């Protein structure tokens, strides 16, 4: 039963990855706007840029991991078939 619940928290497709990245970006941009209000001037904009950069880096890592897992799964299936 725990395995079935655990499978809900695994990103299996690129579409799921894009949905998660979108949610992360939405939260980060909201936080970035709050930074510009709380810290007016250059400091607030630098913090806002840092939140955007974190989403870019995290999103790229998520997409790379999906591609790697799919390639590893395909290679494993190829070994078992041949």
Protein Blocks (a to p, Z undefined) as FASTA:
>chain_A
ZZmmmmmmpcfbfklmmmmmmmmmmmmmmmmmmmmmmmgcjklmmmmmmmmmmmmmmmmm
mmmmmmmmmmmmmmmmmmmmZZ
